[in-house]
Amino acid sequence: MKYKTLKTIFHMCGKENMKNKYQMRLHSYSTYITHVEIQPIQDGKQLSHVNYPLFFNVNRLLSDKLNQFYGLSKNISKLAMDTSDFANKAFIKQLLIEELQSTNEIENVESTKNEIADALNGKRNRFKSLVNQYLSMQEQQLELTHVSDIRNIFDNLVSDEIKEDDMPDGHMFRNKGIGVFNQGKGKWTHRNEYKEPEIYEYLTRILSFINNFDAPEILKIMASHYMFEYLHPFYDGNGRVGRYLVAHLLNNHSDPFTALTFSSIVNRYKNKYYKAFENTSNFYNMGELTQFINDMLDLLVEGQEQIKEKFQENISLLSILDRKLADRVSNKTEARVLYILLQDKVFGSPLTRITLKELSEFTRISRLKVNRVINNFEQHLNKLKSNPVVYELKDEFIESLLS
């Protein structure tokens, strides 16, 4: 049975039934009531005289979705364990390009996958700090202990792309009201009139919720995502900062592949994503987060399903290619070099292919011997770059192995 939001119950059954259902849900044994409140939105305005505590009910639907999420994360981790470190890193780079391009597209920030890949390959450009911030997820857990941590993330992640007029005018955050205006509907779908002192206090509560509230971590991550976007502490860049926080927290509590699917899947279902925020902030929803969290888990699980399927396809294809390569190439050095190039071809992106220098270092085969293998198989390779030297296997060679 579909879970009905309080707003839906109001329209179907009237105000009294909605209030009764609200009290039942709010005081249910399976409900988590947060210490964070919202002033809801009605007719394009933030109602400063109304305060609803945010809460969510871990009903059967949400519990099943949570189990599905953890099950898929476990499956993905098992697939990664069955795959080489090199292939996993190549796959991460491919996912990272898609994720960063998607988070930019959601906010109408102009970028290309080539620009993001260039930054990933070490070139200094306007997305270098963005890429570095996401790469740091692989090396360290996200520590959010003070509101200044949020400003630091903003500075490192998006400040280079923010117009001067849209930079925070307070000490760390905005100091005037902000909102989201829907041009198609001709109205504000979100407003937040808090000034910097209120933003500072609200962010402190969000960080306390993330660090100290006793609830399943994934549910907390999604609840905190709503809280952050409701607050809108900056004039611009809120979406990108908010989705980065989700990605890093997911990386802390699940697996790195799941963490790099959120923006990609949101970009595909932008209407569902934005509607979830709008519905949750609605006056008649009375601060309930249950449906919002369920909608976000829907998106996450779909992203996980795609990762799992792609992993399985890649592993199966690489296994076949490896056997075929062994039948064709008997020289061990040639086989090792070509196997790395095969993994790069199957798991990686053509925009971030391994350099010959990296290949030599990774395999511990001298550059002279690597060059010799490249020369011997030059007819099966495409030269992508000269400085640094980068090759990839031709599609025709892959097809010949499969035939």
C-alpha positions as CSV (number, residue, x, y, z in Angstrom):
1,M,0.0,0.0,0.0
2,K,1.4,3.4,-1.0
3,Y,2.4,5.6,1.9
4,K,0.3,8.8,1.9
5,T,1.9,12.1,2.9
6,L,0.1,14.3,5.3
7,K,-0.5,16.8,2.5
8,T,-2.3,14.1,0.5
9,I,-4.4,13.1,3.6
10,F,-5.4,16.8,4.0
11,H,-6.6,17.0,0.4
12,M,-8.3,13.6,0.5
13,C,-9.8,13.6,4.0
14,G,-9.7,17.1,5.4
15,K,-7.8,19.0,8.1
16,E,-9.0,17.0,11.2
17,N,-8.0,13.7,9.7
18,M,-4.6,15.1,8.7
19,K,-4.0,16.4,12.3
20,N,-5.0,13.0,13.8
21,K,-2.7,11.2,11.4
22,Y,0.1,13.7,12.3
23,Q,-0.2,13.0,16.0
24,M,-0.3,9.2,15.4
25,R,2.9,9.4,13.2
26,L,4.7,11.8,15.4
27,H,4.2,9.7,18.6
28,S,4.6,6.3,16.9
29,Y,7.2,3.9,18.5
30,S,9.0,3.7,15.1
31,T,9.3,7.5,14.7
32,Y,12.4,9.5,15.1
33,I,11.8,13.1,16.1
34,T,14.8,15.3,15.3
35,H,15.9,18.4,17.3
36,V,15.8,20.4,14.0
37,E,12.7,22.4,13.1
38,I,11.5,24.1,9.9
39,Q,9.3,27.0,9.2
40,P,7.2,25.6,6.4
41,I,6.4,27.1,3.0
42,Q,3.0,28.2,1.9
43,D,2.1,30.3,-1.1
44,G,5.7,30.9,-1.8
45,K,6.5,32.3,1.6
46,Q,8.3,31.0,4.7
47,L,5.9,31.0,7.6
48,S,8.0,32.5,10.4
49,H,5.3,32.0,13.0
50,V,5.0,28.2,12.4
51,N,7.6,25.7,13.6
52,Y,7.5,22.0,12.8
53,P,10.0,19.5,14.3
54,L,11.3,17.4,11.5
55,F,10.6,13.7,11.9
56,F,10.6,10.4,10.0
57,N,8.8,7.1,10.6
58,V,10.7,3.9,9.8
59,N,7.7,2.1,8.4
60,R,7.9,-1.3,6.6
61,L,8.4,0.4,3.2
62,L,11.4,2.5,4.5
63,S,12.8,-0.5,6.4
64,D,12.7,-2.7,3.2
65,K,14.3,0.1,1.2
66,L,17.1,0.4,3.8
67,N,17.7,-3.3,3.7
68,Q,17.8,-3.2,-0.1
69,F,20.4,-0.4,0.0
70,Y,22.7,-2.2,2.4
71,G,22.3,-5.5,0.5
72,L,23.3,-3.8,-2.8
73,S,26.2,-2.0,-1.1
74,K,27.4,-5.4,0.2
75,N,27.1,-6.9,-3.3
76,I,29.0,-4.0,-4.9
77,S,31.8,-4.3,-2.2
78,K,32.0,-8.0,-3.0
79,L,32.3,-7.4,-6.7
80,A,35.1,-4.8,-6.0
81,M,36.9,-7.3,-3.9
82,D,36.8,-9.7,-6.8
83,T,38.3,-7.0,-9.1
84,S,41.9,-5.7,-9.2
85,D,42.8,-2.5,-7.5
86,F,43.8,-1.0,-10.9
87,A,40.4,-1.8,-12.4
88,N,38.5,-0.4,-9.4
89,K,40.5,2.8,-9.6
90,A,39.8,3.1,-13.3
91,F,36.1,2.5,-12.6
92,I,36.1,5.2,-9.8
93,K,37.6,7.7,-12.3
94,Q,34.9,7.0,-14.8
95,L,32.1,7.3,-12.2
96,L,33.7,10.5,-10.9
97,I,33.6,12.2,-14.3
98,E,29.9,11.3,-14.6
99,E,29.2,12.5,-11.1
100,L,30.9,15.8,-11.4
101,Q,29.4,16.6,-14.8
102,S,26.0,15.7,-13.4
103,T,26.2,17.9,-10.3
104,N,27.2,20.8,-12.6
105,E,24.4,20.1,-15.0
106,I,21.8,20.0,-12.2
107,E,22.8,23.6,-11.3
108,N,23.2,24.7,-15.0
109,V,27.0,25.2,-14.5
110,E,28.7,24.9,-17.8
111,S,31.3,22.2,-18.0
112,T,32.5,19.3,-20.2
113,K,33.6,15.9,-19.3
114,N,36.9,16.7,-20.9
115,E,37.5,19.6,-18.5
116,I,36.7,17.4,-15.5
117,A,39.0,14.6,-16.9
118,D,41.8,17.1,-17.5
119,A,41.6,18.1,-13.8
120,L,41.5,14.5,-12.8
121,N,44.6,13.9,-14.9
122,G,46.5,16.6,-13.0
123,K,46.0,19.6,-15.2
124,R,45.2,22.8,-13.4
125,N,41.9,24.3,-14.5
126,R,38.8,25.7,-12.9
127,F,37.6,22.3,-11.8
128,K,40.8,21.2,-10.1
129,S,39.6,22.1,-6.6
130,L,36.3,20.4,-7.2
131,V,38.0,17.2,-8.4
132,N,40.5,17.3,-5.5
133,Q,37.7,17.7,-3.0
134,Y,35.9,14.5,-4.4
135,L,39.2,12.6,-4.6
136,S,39.8,13.3,-0.9
137,M,36.8,11.1,-0.1
138,Q,38.8,8.0,-1.0
139,E,41.5,8.9,1.5
140,Q,39.8,10.3,4.6
141,Q,36.5,10.4,6.4
142,L,34.5,13.6,6.5
143,E,34.7,15.3,9.8
144,L,32.1,17.9,10.4
145,T,32.6,19.4,13.9
146,H,32.1,23.1,13.3
147,V,30.0,25.3,10.9
148,S,33.3,26.6,9.5
149,D,33.8,23.2,8.0
150,I,30.8,23.9,5.8
151,R,32.3,27.2,4.7
152,N,35.7,25.5,4.0
153,I,33.9,22.9,1.8
154,F,32.2,25.8,-0.1
155,D,35.5,27.5,-0.6
156,N,37.3,24.4,-1.9
157,L,34.4,23.0,-3.9
158,V,32.6,25.8,-5.7
159,S,33.8,29.3,-4.8
160,D,35.9,29.6,-8.0
161,E,32.6,29.2,-10.0
162,I,30.5,31.7,-7.9
163,K,29.9,35.2,-9.2
164,E,31.3,37.9,-7.0
165,D,27.7,39.3,-6.4
166,D,26.6,35.8,-5.2
167,M,29.4,35.3,-2.7
168,P,28.3,35.3,1.0
169,D,27.9,38.8,2.4
170,G,28.1,37.7,6.0
171,H,31.2,36.5,7.9
172,M,30.8,33.0,6.6
173,F,27.3,32.7,5.1
174,R,24.6,34.8,3.4
175,N,23.0,37.5,5.4
176,K,19.8,38.1,3.4
177,G,16.8,35.9,2.3
178,I,17.1,33.5,-0.6
179,G,14.9,31.1,-2.5
180,V,14.2,28.9,-5.5
181,F,12.0,30.5,-8.1
182,N,10.2,28.2,-10.6
183,Q,10.0,30.1,-13.9
184,G,7.5,27.6,-15.4
185,K,5.0,28.1,-12.5
186,G,5.9,31.7,-12.0
187,K,6.3,31.3,-8.2
188,W,8.7,30.7,-5.4
189,T,8.9,27.0,-4.6
190,H,11.2,27.6,-1.7
191,R,12.2,30.5,0.5
192,N,14.5,30.9,3.5
193,E,14.7,34.3,5.1
194,Y,17.2,33.4,7.9
195,K,20.1,35.8,8.3
196,E,23.6,34.7,9.2
197,P,23.2,34.3,13.0
198,E,20.2,32.0,12.5
199,I,22.0,30.1,9.7
200,Y,25.0,29.6,12.1
201,E,22.6,28.3,14.8
202,Y,20.7,26.0,12.4
203,L,23.9,24.5,10.9
204,T,25.1,23.8,14.4
205,R,21.9,21.8,14.9
206,I,22.4,19.9,11.6
207,L,26.0,19.0,12.5
208,S,24.8,17.8,16.0
209,F,22.1,15.7,14.2
210,I,24.7,14.2,11.9
211,N,27.2,13.4,14.6
212,N,25.1,12.6,17.6
213,F,21.5,11.6,16.7
214,D,20.8,7.9,17.3
215,A,19.2,6.6,14.0
216,P,20.3,4.5,11.0
217,E,23.2,6.4,9.3
218,I,21.8,6.3,5.8
219,L,18.4,7.7,7.0
220,K,20.3,10.5,8.8
221,I,22.3,11.3,5.7
222,M,19.2,11.8,3.6
223,A,17.4,13.7,6.4
224,S,20.4,16.0,6.8
225,H,20.4,16.6,3.0
226,Y,16.9,18.0,3.3
227,M,17.9,20.1,6.3
228,F,20.9,21.6,4.5
229,E,19.0,22.4,1.3
230,Y,16.1,23.8,3.3
231,L,18.5,26.2,5.0
232,H,20.3,27.3,1.8
233,P,23.2,28.9,3.7
234,F,24.7,30.4,0.5
235,Y,23.3,32.5,-2.3
236,D,24.7,30.0,-4.9
237,G,26.4,26.6,-4.7
238,N,24.0,25.1,-2.2
239,G,23.1,22.1,-4.4
240,R,26.7,21.2,-5.2
241,V,27.8,21.5,-1.6
242,G,24.8,19.5,-0.4
243,R,25.3,16.7,-2.8
244,Y,29.0,16.6,-2.0
245,L,28.1,16.2,1.7
246,V,25.8,13.3,0.7
247,A,28.5,11.6,-1.4
248,H,31.2,12.0,1.3
249,L,28.9,10.7,4.1
250,L,27.8,7.8,1.9
251,N,31.5,7.0,1.3
252,N,32.0,7.0,5.1
253,H,29.1,4.6,5.7
254,S,28.7,2.4,2.6
255,D,31.1,2.0,-0.4
256,P,32.9,4.4,-2.7
257,F,31.0,3.3,-5.8
258,T,27.6,4.0,-4.3
259,A,28.9,7.4,-3.1
260,L,29.6,8.4,-6.7
261,T,26.1,7.6,-8.1
262,F,23.9,10.2,-6.3
263,S,24.3,13.3,-8.6
264,S,24.2,11.1,-11.7
265,I,20.9,9.6,-10.8
266,V,19.5,12.9,-9.5
267,N,20.4,14.5,-12.9
268,R,18.2,11.8,-14.6
269,Y,15.3,12.4,-12.2
270,K,15.6,16.1,-11.5
271,N,11.8,16.6,-11.3
272,K,11.4,13.9,-8.7
273,Y,14.3,15.2,-6.7
274,Y,13.1,18.8,-6.6
275,K,9.5,17.8,-6.0
276,A,10.6,15.8,-3.0
277,F,12.0,19.0,-1.4
278,E,9.0,21.1,-2.4
279,N,6.5,18.6,-0.9
280,T,8.5,18.2,2.3
281,S,8.6,21.9,3.0
282,N,4.9,22.3,2.3
283,F,2.8,23.7,5.2
284,Y,0.4,20.7,5.1
285,N,3.3,18.2,5.3
286,M,4.0,19.3,8.9
287,G,7.7,18.5,8.9
288,E,7.5,14.8,8.0
289,L,10.6,13.5,6.3
290,T,9.4,9.9,5.7
291,Q,8.5,10.3,2.0
292,F,11.5,12.5,1.3
293,I,13.9,9.8,2.6
294,N,12.0,7.1,0.7
295,D,12.3,9.1,-2.5
296,M,16.1,9.7,-2.0
297,L,16.6,6.0,-1.3
298,D,14.7,5.2,-4.5
299,L,17.3,7.2,-6.4
300,L,20.2,5.7,-4.5
301,V,19.0,2.1,-5.0
302,E,18.5,2.7,-8.7
303,G,22.0,4.1,-9.0
304,Q,23.3,1.0,-7.1
305,E,21.5,-1.4,-9.4
306,Q,23.2,0.3,-12.4
307,I,26.6,0.1,-10.7
308,K,26.1,-3.6,-9.8
309,E,25.0,-4.4,-13.4
310,K,27.9,-2.6,-14.9
311,F,30.4,-4.2,-12.5
312,Q,29.1,-7.7,-13.4
313,E,29.2,-7.0,-17.1
314,N,32.8,-5.7,-16.9
315,I,34.0,-8.6,-14.8
316,S,32.4,-11.1,-17.2
317,L,33.8,-9.3,-20.3
318,L,37.3,-9.0,-18.8
319,S,37.4,-12.7,-17.9
320,I,36.6,-13.7,-21.5
321,L,39.2,-11.2,-22.9
322,D,41.8,-12.4,-20.4
323,R,41.4,-16.0,-21.6
324,K,41.5,-15.1,-25.2
325,L,44.5,-12.9,-24.7
326,A,46.3,-15.8,-23.0
327,D,45.6,-18.0,-26.1
328,R,47.1,-15.3,-28.3
329,V,50.0,-13.9,-26.3
330,S,52.6,-16.2,-24.7
331,N,55.2,-13.7,-23.7
332,K,54.7,-12.8,-20.0
333,T,55.8,-9.2,-20.2
334,E,53.6,-8.6,-23.2
335,A,50.7,-10.3,-21.5
336,R,51.0,-8.2,-18.3
337,V,51.2,-4.9,-20.2
338,L,48.2,-5.8,-22.4
339,Y,46.2,-7.0,-19.5
340,I,46.5,-3.6,-17.8
341,L,45.4,-2.0,-21.0
342,L,42.5,-4.4,-21.2
343,Q,41.3,-3.5,-17.7
344,D,41.6,0.2,-18.5
345,K,39.6,-0.3,-21.7
346,V,36.8,-2.3,-19.9
347,F,36.6,-0.4,-16.6
348,G,38.0,3.0,-17.3
349,S,37.1,6.1,-19.3
350,P,38.8,7.0,-22.6
351,L,39.4,10.5,-21.0
352,T,41.5,9.1,-18.2
353,R,43.6,6.3,-19.8
354,I,46.7,5.2,-18.0
355,T,50.0,6.8,-19.2
356,L,52.9,4.6,-20.1
357,K,54.9,6.1,-17.2
358,E,52.1,5.0,-14.8
359,L,51.9,1.6,-16.5
360,S,55.6,1.1,-16.0
361,E,55.4,2.1,-12.4
362,F,52.3,0.0,-11.7
363,T,53.6,-3.2,-13.3
364,R,57.2,-2.6,-12.2
365,I,58.2,-3.3,-15.8
366,S,60.9,-1.0,-17.1
367,R,59.8,1.8,-19.5
368,L,62.1,0.4,-22.1
369,K,60.3,-3.0,-22.0
370,V,56.9,-1.3,-21.9
371,N,57.8,0.7,-25.0
372,R,58.9,-2.5,-26.7
373,V,55.5,-4.1,-26.1
374,I,53.8,-1.0,-27.4
375,N,55.9,-1.0,-30.6
376,N,55.2,-4.8,-31.1
377,F,51.4,-4.2,-30.8
378,E,51.2,-0.7,-32.3
379,Q,48.7,-1.8,-35.0
380,H,46.3,-2.7,-32.2
381,L,46.6,0.5,-30.3
382,N,45.4,4.1,-30.6
383,K,47.8,6.8,-29.5
384,L,45.7,9.3,-27.5
385,K,48.5,11.7,-26.2
386,S,52.1,12.4,-26.7
387,N,52.9,14.3,-23.5
388,P,52.4,12.3,-21.4
389,V,52.3,9.2,-23.7
390,V,48.9,7.5,-23.6
391,Y,47.7,4.5,-25.6
392,E,44.5,2.5,-25.6
393,L,43.5,-0.8,-27.2
394,K,41.6,-0.4,-30.4
395,D,37.9,-1.6,-30.5
396,E,38.9,-3.8,-33.4
397,F,41.4,-5.7,-31.3
398,I,38.8,-6.2,-28.5
399,E,36.3,-7.5,-31.2
400,S,39.0,-9.8,-32.6
401,L,39.6,-11.4,-29.2
402,L,35.8,-11.9,-28.8
403,S,35.4,-13.5,-32.2
